[in-house]
Amino acid sequence: MAADLSQIVKAYDVRGVVPDQWDEALAELFGAAFVQVTGASAIVTGHDMRPSSPGLAGAFARGAAARGADVTEIGLCSTDQLYYASGALDLPGAMFTASHNPARYNGIKLCRAGAAPVGQDSGLADIRALVERWSESGAPEPAAAPGTVTRRDTLADYAAHLRSLVDLSSIRPLKAVVDAGNGMGGHTVPSVLAGLPVDLVPMYFELDGTFPNHEANPLDPANLVDLQKRVREEGADLGLAFDGDADRCFVVDENGDPVSPSAITALVARRELARNGGRGTVIHNLITSRSVPEVVREHGGTPVRTRVGHSFIKAEMARTGALFGGEHSAHYYFRAFWNADTGMLAALHVLAALGGQDRPLSALVAEYDRYAGSGEINSTVDDQAGRLAAIRAAYQGRPGVTLDELDGLTVACADWWFNVRPSNTEPLLRLNAEARDEATMAQVRDEVLALIRG
């Protein structure tokens, strides 16, 4: 019987419980299908520190080689290190990780040469169809000439490339606490920061895919508590937290207070615009702060608003030739990094900006943090469409209020805005609200929540 991949092949990647939902036999078929769909004669693979990752990556490599592709294995790496290899070597790539998910999960992030994403509409649906067919009818015939499998260490080259993209020559000595969450940041951070005037205080750098200290998901405030406490204890200049595959970076200031990813987006956007003569496009999703497009315009750039989701950001990056893109979830995308996301490069920008002047981080980012935000508030609802219609009816026609449906429903006026988006996988509505001041934001938030929750 053909494998049912409906639960593990998502919009942008493969992800599920090992071995219950997928295993090395399926990974081998995914490798063969990836080569057939991309037409690749060579690919690159990498994996995170999860116990199941080496076996799954090895099986994928066997499947790819059996179809005639030469496989370069870079072994343990962060997701952005795999994107580096895909870009620098100009090869399609496969990264084995489940990011911040619990230890029993694993997955595959796939890209074409130059780190171009593979999603449902760009090859993933075709890969799934082949794997399902082959799991029922038997593995495909091997190629007449199987490919080779070789190892290559790209960590030093990856670190050098990132440092070449940021001027770090004049930063003052800094003390930085870094929480790797037992994820791949523990592997990459020492190499990337080597030789810089940064007194590194490591937390949870031991690679451990069982995540013994806390989830490697800094988007959840509970997972920042240890970092915040340590920053204050150490008298550090800042703290950095990475997720499990180290492609996202969260920042806390010298007081241990979280810095909004929107403020980091605005800060990096300003720096990238300055590098390019004050001209260029910057992408931001529609639930980043209004401060982002304001800062972009103030520094000569053109802001472009997109739906939430990395596939939309990357598509707009490619379409517009944008310099940079940022999301509320602390994914940061760079044209100089093949339009791919790299939290490590964003962290280097923060270190360069902080170390290039004398103010503390809280003062540096204050100019980019201009509004009061609610953060994302999820509500379970029985009828997503009905609740959205009720909200639309409540605000339609109000003086000075505009509505748009680029992604869910966004309602805006001069002093506030909110967005309500349905989850694609759960019976949830997600609310984000922002206003000029805390009291107005709370009023808007509570009014919309009352409509959402009936």
ROBA-981091 format. One line per 10 residues: number of its first residue (from 1); their letters; for each residue x, y, z of N, C-alpha, C. Coordinates in steps of 0.1 Angstrom, whole numbers. Atoms other than C-alpha are relative to their C-alpha. Layout:
BEGIN
NUM = A = X,Y,Z,X,Y,Z,X,Y,Z; ...
This chain:
BEGIN
1 = MAADLSQIVK = 8,-12,0,0,0,0,9,12,0; -8,-13,1,13,35,-9,-1,7,14; 0,-8,-12,24,56,20,-9,12,-1; 9,-12,-1,0,83,31,9,12,5; -9,-11,-4,21,115,31,-7,12,3; 8,-12,-2,-8,139,36,3,7,14; -3,-6,-13,2,144,73,14,5,1; -14,-4,-2,39,150,67,5,10,-10; -4,-9,11,42,169,34,-8,13,2; 7,-13,-3,34,205,44,2,9,-12
11 = AYDVRGVVPD = 0,-9,11,32,236,23,14,3,-5; -14,-4,3,70,243,25,10,-10,3; -11,10,-4,87,212,39,-7,-13,3; 4,13,-5,84,176,51,2,0,15; -2,0,-15,78,172,88,-9,-10,6; 9,9,-7,65,144,110,8,-8,10; -6,8,-11,72,119,138,7,-12,-6; -9,11,4,100,94,133,0,-11,11; 3,6,14,95,64,128,-15,-1,-3; 14,2,2,57,66,132,-6,4,-13
21 = QWDEALAELF = 5,-6,13,50,88,102,9,-1,-12; -10,3,11,82,84,82,13,-5,6; -12,7,-5,115,66,84,10,0,-11; -11,0,10,147,59,65,-4,-5,-13; 4,6,13,130,38,38,-7,11,-8; 6,-11,8,108,68,29,10,11,-3; -11,-10,3,138,92,32,7,-4,-13; -7,4,12,155,71,5,-8,3,-12; 9,-3,12,125,75,-18,-1,15,-2; 0,-15,2,124,112,-11,13,5,-7
31 = GAAFVQVTGA = -12,-4,7,161,114,-22,-1,-3,-15; 2,3,14,153,96,-54,-9,9,-7; 10,-9,6,122,117,-61,6,14,-2; -6,-14,1,141,150,-54,9,1,-12; -9,0,12,167,141,-80,-8,0,-13; 7,1,13,141,132,-106,-8,13,-2; 8,-12,2,119,163,-100,9,12,-4; -8,-11,3,148,187,-100,9,-2,-12; -9,3,11,168,169,-127,14,2,3; -14,-3,-5,199,174,-106,10,-11,-3
41 = SAIVTGHDMR = -10,10,1,231,157,-114,9,0,12; -7,0,-12,245,167,-81,-8,8,10; 8,-7,-11,230,178,-47,9,1,12; -7,-1,-13,242,188,-12,-10,-2,11; 9,3,-11,227,176,21,7,4,13; -5,-3,-13,231,186,57,-11,-4,10; 10,4,-10,214,177,90,3,7,14; -1,-6,-14,208,190,126,4,-11,9; -5,9,-10,216,173,159,-10,-10,5; 10,10,-5,185,152,163,5,-14,-1
51 = PSSPGLAGAF = -5,14,1,191,115,170,-3,-7,-13; 4,7,13,173,105,138,6,6,-12; -4,-8,12,189,131,115,11,-7,-8; -10,6,9,221,113,104,-5,-12,-8; 5,12,8,203,81,94,-9,4,-11; 9,-5,11,176,100,75,8,7,-11; -8,-7,10,201,122,57,8,-10,-8; -7,11,8,222,91,48,-9,-8,-9; 9,7,8,192,73,35,-4,8,-13; 3,-9,11,182,103,14,12,1,-10
61 = ARGAAARGAD = -12,0,9,218,104,0,1,-12,-8; 0,12,8,216,68,-10,-10,0,-11; 11,0,10,183,73,-28,4,10,-12; -4,-9,11,197,103,-47,11,-5,-8; -11,5,7,229,86,-56,-4,-12,-9; 5,10,9,210,56,-69,-7,5,-12; 6,-6,12,193,79,-93,10,7,-9; -10,-6,8,226,91,-106,6,13,4; -5,-13,-5,233,122,-86,12,-1,9; -11,-1,-10,266,130,-69,-5,8,12
71 = VTEIGLCSTD = 5,-6,-12,259,139,-33,12,5,8; -10,-6,-9,280,163,-12,-7,1,14; 5,-1,-13,273,157,25,8,10,8; -8,-9,-9,282,186,48,-2,-3,14; 2,5,-14,270,168,79,-7,10,9; 6,-8,-9,261,187,110,0,15,-5; 0,-13,4,250,222,101,-13,7,4; 13,-8,-1,224,250,106,-7,0,-13; 7,-1,13,197,255,80,6,11,-9; -6,-10,9,213,287,68,14,-4,-5
81 = QLYYASGALD = -13,5,5,247,269,65,-3,-9,-12; 4,8,12,229,244,41,-3,10,-11; 3,-9,10,216,274,22,12,6,-6; -13,-5,5,251,288,20,6,-10,-10; -6,10,9,263,255,5,-7,-1,-13; 8,1,13,234,254,-20,4,12,-9; -3,-12,8,243,290,-30,14,-1,-5; -14,0,3,281,287,-30,4,-11,-10; -3,12,8,282,253,-47,-9,0,-12; 10,0,11,252,261,-70,-6,-13,-2
91 = LPGAMFTASH = 6,14,1,235,228,-61,-13,0,8; 12,2,-8,200,218,-50,4,-6,14; -4,5,-13,200,210,-13,-12,-5,8; 10,6,-9,182,191,14,6,1,15; -4,-2,-14,184,200,51,-10,-8,9; 8,8,-9,172,175,77,-1,6,14; 3,-7,-13,156,193,107,-15,1,2; 13,-3,-3,124,198,124,-1,13,8; -1,-13,-6,135,232,137,-2,0,15; 2,-1,-14,120,238,171,-10,-11,5
101 = NPARYNGIKL = 10,10,-5,96,208,172,7,-10,9; -6,10,-10,101,181,199,9,-10,-7; -11,9,5,128,155,196,-5,-11,-9; 4,11,8,106,128,181,-4,4,-15; 3,-5,14,99,149,150,13,2,-8; -10,-4,9,121,154,120,-6,4,-14; 5,-5,13,118,169,85,10,2,-10; -9,-4,10,133,180,53,-4,14,-6; 2,-12,8,137,215,39,8,-1,-13; -6,2,13,144,214,2,2,13,-7
111 = CRAGAAPVGQ = -2,-12,9,158,240,-22,7,-4,-13; -7,2,12,169,242,-57,14,7,1; -13,-7,0,204,255,-67,-2,15,3; 1,-14,-4,211,289,-53,-10,3,11; 9,-1,-12,189,282,-22,-14,4,-4; 13,-4,4,157,288,-42,-10,-11,6; 9,9,-8,128,273,-21,-8,-10,-9; 9,10,6,109,241,-30,-12,-1,9; 12,2,-7,73,242,-19,-10,-7,-8; 10,8,6,40,227,-29,-1,4,-15
121 = DSGLADIRAL = 2,-4,14,38,248,-61,13,0,-8; -13,-1,7,75,245,-70,7,-13,1; -6,13,1,81,208,-69,-3,-10,11; 3,9,-11,71,194,-35,-12,-9,-2; 12,9,3,37,181,-47,4,-11,-9; -5,10,9,55,163,-75,9,-10,7; -8,9,-8,80,148,-51,-9,-9,8; 9,8,-8,52,136,-28,-6,-10,-9; 7,9,8,34,120,-57,9,-12,-4; -9,11,4,65,100,-68,3,-9,12
131 = VERWSESGAP = -2,8,-12,72,89,-32,-12,-9,3; 12,8,-3,36,77,-28,-1,-12,-10; 0,11,10,38,58,-61,10,-11,2; -11,10,-1,71,42,-55,-2,-8,13; 2,7,-13,61,32,-19,-10,-11,-3; 10,10,3,33,12,-35,5,-10,-10; -4,9,11,49,-2,-66,15,-5,1; -14,4,-1,85,-6,-55,9,12,-4; -10,-10,3,116,16,-57,3,1,-15; -3,-2,14,125,31,-91,13,-8,-4
141 = EPAAAPGTVT = -12,6,5,151,14,-113,12,9,3; -12,-8,-2,186,26,-103,5,5,-14; -6,-5,12,205,47,-128,11,-9,-5; -10,9,5,229,30,-151,14,3,6; -12,-4,-6,257,50,-135,-3,7,13; 3,-6,-12,251,56,-98,9,12,4; -8,-11,-5,263,88,-82,9,-3,11; -9,2,-11,290,92,-56,-5,8,12; 3,-7,-12,286,103,-20,13,4,7; -12,-5,-6,314,125,-5,-3,10,11
151 = RRDTLADYAA = 1,-9,-11,319,146,26,8,13,-3; -7,-13,2,328,183,27,-4,9,12; 2,-9,-11,332,207,56,-1,14,-5; 2,-14,5,317,241,49,-1,10,11; 2,-9,-11,316,256,83,9,13,0; -9,-12,0,347,279,80,-4,9,-12; 3,-8,12,337,290,45,-13,8,3; 13,-7,-3,301,298,57,2,11,10; -3,-11,-10,314,318,87,7,12,-7; -7,-10,6,338,337,65,-9,8,-10
161 = HLRSLVDLSS = 9,-7,9,311,345,39,-9,10,8; 8,-9,-8,288,359,66,7,12,5; -8,-12,-5,315,381,81,4,9,-12; -3,-9,11,323,394,46,-12,9,-4; 11,-7,4,288,408,43,-3,12,10; 2,-11,-10,290,431,74,13,6,4; -13,-6,-4,317,456,83,1,0,15; -2,2,-14,328,445,117,14,5,5; -14,-4,-2,362,463,116,1,9,12; -1,-10,-10,354,490,141,-9,-1,12
171 = IRPLKAVVDA = 10,2,-11,331,475,167,8,0,14; -7,0,-13,340,481,204,-2,-13,7; 1,13,-7,344,452,228,-15,-1,6; 13,2,-4,310,437,236,-1,-14,8; 3,13,-7,297,410,260,-13,-5,-4; 12,6,5,271,387,245,-3,-13,6; 4,13,-5,252,359,261,-8,-6,-12; 7,7,12,240,334,234,-6,-13,5; 7,12,-3,214,307,241,-3,-8,-13; 2,8,12,216,280,215,-11,-10,1
181 = GNGMGGHTVP = 11,9,-3,189,259,231,3,-14,-4; -5,13,4,210,228,225,-1,-3,-15; 2,1,14,205,234,188,13,4,-8; -12,-1,8,228,241,159,7,13,1; -7,-12,-3,237,276,171,13,-4,8; -12,5,-7,261,257,194,11,-4,-9; -10,4,10,279,245,163,5,12,-8; -4,-11,9,279,277,142,5,12,7; -3,-13,-7,282,306,167,15,1,3; -15,-2,-2,318,299,178,8,3,-12
191 = SVLAGLPVDL = -7,-3,13,330,299,142,-3,13,-5; 4,-13,6,311,329,131,5,12,8; -4,-11,-8,321,351,161,15,-1,3; -14,2,-3,357,338,162,8,13,-5; -8,-11,3,382,367,162,-6,14,1; 6,-13,-2,357,394,169,2,4,15; -2,-5,-14,360,416,201,-13,-3,8; 12,4,-7,330,397,216,3,-10,11; -2,9,-12,332,382,251,-13,-9,0; 12,9,3,309,352,243,-3,-8,13
201 = VPMYFELDGT = 5,8,-11,289,337,272,-9,-10,-5; 9,10,6,275,304,259,-10,-6,10; 10,7,-7,243,288,271,-5,-11,-8; 6,12,7,232,253,261,6,-2,-14; -7,2,13,258,250,233,2,-15,-3; -2,14,2,259,212,238,-11,-5,-10; 10,5,10,242,196,207,-7,-12,6; 9,10,-7,213,176,221,-14,1,-6; 13,-1,6,183,169,200,-12,-4,8; 11,3,-10,163,159,231,-4,13,7
211 = FPNHEANPLD = 3,-13,-6,163,196,242,-2,-1,15; 2,2,-15,170,190,279,-3,12,8; 1,-12,-8,169,226,290,-13,8,-3; 13,-6,4,140,242,271,-2,-2,-15; 3,1,14,123,241,237,9,10,-7; -8,-9,8,145,256,210,-9,9,-9; 10,-8,7,117,280,201,-1,14,7; 0,-13,-7,125,316,212,-12,9,-3; 12,-7,2,92,328,198,-9,-1,12; 7,2,-12,77,315,230,7,7,11
221 = PANLVDLQKR = -7,-8,-10,86,340,258,5,-9,11; -5,9,-11,90,311,283,14,-5,-3; -14,5,4,121,300,263,10,10,0; -10,-10,-1,138,333,267,4,3,15; -2,-4,-15,136,334,306,15,-2,4; -14,3,-4,170,317,311,10,11,-6; -9,-10,7,187,341,286,-1,14,7; 3,-13,-6,171,372,301,7,1,14; -6,0,-13,183,362,336,15,1,-1; -14,0,1,218,355,325,6,13,-5
231 = VREEGADLGL = -4,-14,5,221,388,306,2,9,11; -1,-10,-11,213,407,337,11,-4,10; -11,5,-9,236,385,359,14,4,-5; -13,-2,6,265,389,335,3,15,-2; -2,-13,4,260,426,329,3,1,-14; -4,1,15,261,418,292,-6,11,-8; 5,-10,9,255,442,264,-13,-5,-8; 12,5,7,229,419,247,0,-15,2; 2,14,0,216,384,245,-6,-4,-14; 5,5,12,210,363,214,-6,-14,2
241 = AFDGDADRCF = 6,14,-2,187,332,212,-3,-5,-14; 2,6,13,186,308,182,-10,-12,2; 9,11,-1,160,282,174,8,-13,-4; -7,13,1,168,245,168,9,-1,-11; -9,1,12,182,248,133,7,13,-3; -8,-12,0,196,282,140,-2,9,-12; 2,-9,11,180,300,111,-8,13,5; 7,-12,-6,160,324,134,9,5,12; -7,-6,-11,176,348,159,-9,10,7; 7,-10,-9,159,367,188,10,7,8
251 = VVDENGDPVS = -10,-8,-7,176,395,206,-7,6,13; 4,-7,-12,173,408,242,10,11,3; -9,-11,-2,188,441,253,7,-2,13; -9,0,-12,212,449,282,-9,-2,13; 9,1,-11,182,449,306,-7,-14,0; 6,12,1,171,415,295,-14,1,-7; 13,-2,6,141,429,277,0,-4,-15; 0,4,14,131,413,243,-1,12,-9; 1,-11,10,137,435,213,-9,-6,-11; 9,5,10,109,432,188,7,-3,-13
261 = PSAITALVAR = -6,3,14,118,414,155,-3,11,-10; 3,-11,9,101,444,138,11,11,2; -11,-10,-2,127,467,154,13,-5,-6; -12,5,6,155,444,143,-1,1,-15; 2,-2,14,140,444,108,3,14,-5; -2,-14,4,140,482,107,15,3,1; -14,-3,-2,175,484,121,9,-6,-12; -8,6,11,189,459,95,-3,6,-13; 4,-6,13,169,475,67,8,13,-2; -7,-13,1,185,509,75,14,-3,-4
271 = RELARNGGRG = -14,3,3,220,493,74,1,-5,-15; -1,6,14,213,474,41,-2,11,-10; 2,-12,9,200,506,25,12,8,-1; -13,-8,0,231,525,36,11,-6,-8; -10,7,8,253,498,20,-2,2,-15; 4,0,14,234,503,-12,-3,14,-5; 2,-14,5,235,541,-15,-13,6,3; 13,-6,-4,202,547,2,-11,-3,-10; 10,4,10,182,529,-26,-2,-15,2; 3,14,1,165,496,-28,-14,-3,7
281 = TVIHNLITSR = 13,5,-5,134,476,-18,2,-9,12; -1,9,-12,128,460,16,-14,-6,1; 13,8,-2,101,433,21,-3,-1,14; 4,2,-14,81,431,53,-14,-7,-1; 14,6,1,50,409,60,-9,9,7; 10,-10,-4,18,426,69,-3,0,15; 1,-2,-15,20,420,107,12,4,7; -11,-7,-6,53,436,112,-5,14,3; 4,-13,-5,52,470,129,0,10,-11; 0,-11,9,43,502,110,14,7,0
291 = SVPEVVREHG = -13,-6,-1,78,513,121,9,-4,-11; -8,5,11,93,491,94,-1,8,-13; 1,-8,12,79,508,63,4,15,2; -4,-14,-3,84,542,80,15,2,-1; -15,-1,0,121,536,86,5,-2,-14; -5,3,14,126,522,51,-2,13,-8; 2,-12,8,110,553,35,9,11,5; -8,-11,-5,129,577,58,15,-1,-4; -14,2,4,162,562,46,1,-4,-15; -1,1,14,154,562,9,-5,-12,-7
301 = GTPVRTRVGH = 4,13,6,140,527,4,-14,0,-3; 14,3,4,108,513,-10,-5,-12,8; 5,11,-7,89,491,14,-11,-8,-8; 10,8,7,68,462,-1,-6,-10,11; 7,7,-10,42,445,21,-5,-14,-6; 4,13,5,35,407,17,-8,-7,10; 7,10,-9,15,379,31,10,-6,10; -9,7,-9,29,360,61,4,-13,-6; -5,12,5,51,331,52,13,1,-9; -12,-2,6,86,326,39,0,-2,-15
311 = SFIKAEMART = 1,1,15,75,315,4,-4,13,-6; 4,-13,5,58,348,-1,11,10,1; -12,-9,-1,88,368,12,10,-3,-11; -10,3,10,112,349,-10,-4,3,-14; 5,-3,14,90,352,-41,0,15,-2; -1,-14,2,88,390,-36,14,5,0; -14,-4,1,125,392,-29,5,-2,-14; -4,3,14,131,375,-63,-6,10,-10; 8,-9,10,104,396,-81,5,14,0; -3,-15,-1,115,430,-68,15,2,0
321 = GALFGGEHSA = -14,-2,-2,153,424,-64,3,6,13; -2,-6,-13,149,434,-28,13,-2,7; -12,1,-8,179,440,-6,-2,-9,12; 2,5,-13,164,426,25,-15,-3,3; 14,2,-4,132,411,40,0,-5,15; 1,4,-14,120,406,76,-14,-4,3; 13,5,-5,92,388,94,-1,2,15; 3,-1,-14,76,392,128,6,-12,8; -4,13,-6,88,356,135,15,-1,1; -14,-1,-1,125,367,134,7,-8,-11
331 = HYYFRAFWNA = -6,4,12,132,353,99,5,12,-7; -5,-12,7,155,377,81,7,-5,-13; -3,4,14,162,374,43,9,10,-6; -10,-9,6,192,389,24,2,-3,-14; -4,2,14,198,394,-13,14,-5,-1; -14,5,0,235,389,-6,1,-14,5; 0,14,-4,226,355,8,-10,-8,-8; 9,7,9,207,342,-22,-15,1,4; 13,-3,-4,175,357,-9,-5,-10,12; 3,10,-11,176,330,19,0,7,14
341 = DTGMLAALHV = 1,-6,-14,169,336,56,12,-5,8; -11,3,-8,198,337,80,0,9,13; 0,-7,-12,194,347,116,14,4,5; -14,-3,-4,232,346,121,5,13,-7; -4,-12,7,237,374,95,-7,12,7; 7,-10,-7,210,395,113,7,3,13; -7,-2,-13,229,389,146,13,8,-2; -12,-8,3,261,402,130,-3,15,-2; 4,-14,2,243,434,119,-3,6,13; 2,-6,-14,231,439,155,13,3,7
351 = LAALGGQDRP = -13,-2,-6,266,434,168,7,12,-6; -7,-11,6,280,458,143,-6,14,3; 7,-13,-3,253,485,149,3,4,15; -2,-3,-14,257,482,187,14,4,3; -14,-2,-2,295,480,186,6,12,-7; -5,-11,8,298,509,162,-4,14,7; 3,-12,-8,285,535,188,0,-3,15; -2,2,-14,284,540,225,-13,-2,8; 13,1,-8,247,538,235,-2,-15,3; 5,14,-2,232,506,250,-10,-4,-10
361 = LSALVAEYDR = 9,5,10,211,484,229,-14,6,1; 14,-5,-2,178,496,245,-1,14,-6; 1,-13,6,186,532,234,1,-1,-16; -2,1,15,198,521,199,-13,-4,-7; 12,6,7,166,502,191,-13,9,3; 12,-8,-4,142,528,207,-6,7,-12; 5,-7,12,140,547,174,-7,-8,-10; 7,9,9,128,516,157,-12,-7,6; 11,6,-8,102,506,183,-10,11,4; 8,-12,-1,76,533,179,-14,-2,4
371 = YAGSGEINST = 14,3,-2,43,516,186,-2,-10,11; 4,11,-9,25,494,211,-7,-11,-7; 6,12,8,18,459,198,-5,-10,10; 6,10,-8,-3,431,211,7,-13,0; -5,14,2,18,402,199,-11,-8,-6; 10,9,6,0,373,183,-9,-7,10; 10,6,-10,-32,362,202,-8,-10,-8; 7,10,7,-47,329,191,-13,-3,7; 13,3,-5,-84,321,196,-6,-12,-7; 6,12,7,-101,287,189,-15,4,-3
381 = VDDQAGRLAA = 13,-4,5,-133,293,169,-6,-12,-8; 7,11,7,-160,270,154,-1,4,-15; 3,-4,14,-165,291,122,10,12,-3; -10,-10,3,-134,310,110,-6,11,-10; 6,-9,10,-152,325,80,-11,9,5; 11,-7,-6,-182,335,100,5,11,9; -6,-10,-9,-161,353,126,6,11,-8; -6,-10,9,-141,371,99,-11,9,-6; 11,-8,6,-174,382,83,-6,10,10; 5,-9,-10,-186,396,116,9,12,3
391 = IRAAYQGRPG = -10,-11,-2,-154,416,121,-1,10,-12; 0,-9,12,-156,429,85,-13,9,1; 12,-8,-1,-192,440,91,1,11,10; 0,-9,-11,-184,457,123,9,13,-3; -9,-11,3,-157,479,107,-2,7,-13; 3,-5,13,-170,484,72,-7,13,1; 7,-13,0,-179,520,65,4,9,11; -3,-9,-10,-164,535,96,9,11,-6; -8,-11,6,-149,569,88,15,-1,3; -14,0,-2,-112,569,82,6,-14,1
401 = VTLDELDGLT = -5,14,-1,-110,531,83,1,-7,-13; -1,8,12,-97,509,55,1,-15,3; -1,14,-1,-100,472,50,7,-6,-12; -6,7,11,-79,448,29,1,-15,4; 0,15,-2,-78,410,25,12,-7,-6; -12,7,5,-42,403,14,3,-13,7; -3,12,-8,-39,378,42,-9,1,12; 10,-2,-11,-70,373,64,-6,14,-2; 7,-13,1,-85,407,72,9,10,8; -7,-11,-7,-65,439,80,-9,12,0
411 = VACADWWFNV = 8,-12,-1,-84,469,93,10,10,6; -9,-11,-4,-65,502,97,-6,13,0; 3,-14,0,-68,538,105,13,8,4; -12,-8,-2,-44,566,113,8,-4,12; -6,3,-13,-37,556,149,2,-15,4; 0,14,-4,-41,518,149,-2,-9,-12; 4,10,10,-44,487,128,-1,-14,7; -1,14,-5,-51,450,134,-2,-9,-12; 2,11,10,-50,418,113,-5,-12,7; 5,13,-4,-70,386,118,2,-10,-11
421 = RPSNTEPLLR = -3,11,10,-57,355,100,-5,-13,5; 3,14,-4,-71,320,100,12,-9,-1; -11,10,1,-47,292,107,-4,-10,-11; 3,10,11,-44,267,78,-1,-14,5; -1,14,-5,-40,237,100,-9,-2,13; 8,2,-13,-61,244,132,-12,10,0; 12,-9,0,-95,260,140,3,12,8; -5,-12,-7,-78,292,151,-1,12,-8; -3,-13,6,-79,329,143,11,6,8; -12,-6,-5,-47,348,149,-2,15,-1
431 = LNAEARDEAT = 2,-14,0,-50,384,160,14,7,3; -11,-9,-3,-22,410,158,-5,15,-1; 5,-13,0,-30,446,168,12,10,4; -11,-10,-3,-8,478,170,-7,14,0; 5,-14,-1,-15,514,180,11,9,4; -9,-11,-3,2,547,187,4,-1,15; -3,1,-14,0,540,225,-7,-12,6; 5,12,-6,-7,512,249,-15,-1,2; 14,0,-3,-42,523,259,-8,-2,-12; 7,1,13,-54,526,223,1,-15,-5
441 = MAQVRDEVLA = -2,14,4,-39,492,215,-9,-10,8; 8,9,-8,-56,475,244,-15,1,-3; 15,-2,4,-90,490,234,-3,-7,-13; 3,7,13,-87,478,198,1,-15,2; -2,15,-2,-74,444,209,-12,-6,7; 11,6,-8,-102,438,234,-13,1,-8; 12,-2,9,-129,451,209,0,-12,-10; -1,10,11,-117,427,182,-1,-14,7; 1,13,-7,-113,397,207,-14,-3,3; 14,2,-3,-149,402,217,-8,-5,-12
451 = LIRG = 6,5,12,-159,398,181,4,-14,-4; -5,13,4,-137,368,175,-6,-11,9; 4,10,-9,-148,350,206,-15,0,3; 15,0,0,-185,359,203,-5,4,14
